[in-house]
Amino acid sequence: MRRLTLALVAALALVVPAKAQEVRNLASVNGWVAYLAQSANGPLCGMGTEANSQGRFLWIKVERLGPELHGFVQVGDRSWQVRDGVTGQIIIGIDRQRAELHYTGTNRPDMIEASYRGAFDNFINFVRAFALGNRMQVIFPGETVEPWGADLRGTRAVTDAFLACARRI
């Protein structure tokens, strides 16, 4: 089992599909979607879901910040009230692999964000595990949030579209 350790980012520019100027869907399977968006920093590639009855969402994104690509994971629930700047840890399990992410609260109280800044190779490994996985679980150690589960069957097509997009930006 490979552990991916991520650096905590104190302040990140928040980019979500709904706020992007232009969004184009690239692929959609089993409630998961890959897209290309135009952000304040230029093109942004993402994939994720918010197609669930619990109001939960998870977005995996990559964008060019300066000369380098940076990966981000955003996790949220419409019922959350997370303070901006609060920090913590989430664990994303994909089948038998685990990624430990340190997050920070954003200017949206319903969302937290973790960054793969400085560890882009680990981000690509995470995306590959996502593509090949059958089941994902998101765990919130030390919080009173029940673990989330998600079906990843069929996400290979979405992930392939996401990676093709990331190679172009």
C-alpha angles and dihedrals in degrees: 000000000000119000119210115204118199134197120242113243115209097200129012131174106254115230121173128168094249092058097043117108094230129015126186121186113226102181139352128197134160094345094313121112136191118207146172117224137179111234132179087267095048131262118007127190120205146166132189147103143260095165099119138104094236094067092242125143139184124190128185112197142177128194138163113254106184111318096337137073116237128196126214136185119204121192124182150157123204090227095056123108102195117170118238109259097016111140135211145130135272127186120212113199119195109187101303098343125091132201117195110206128188110212141191128209114251133215086271110078092210095061146060125195133207125189134213088201108152093013103070095145088058089050091055090049089052091051091049091051088051091052093052098037129107100195135023128197125189115203127191108204114208094010131103091239117118115233116267124226128200136182112238098183109131095017092118091086092049091046093048090053090047093050092046088052092048091053090056099052 
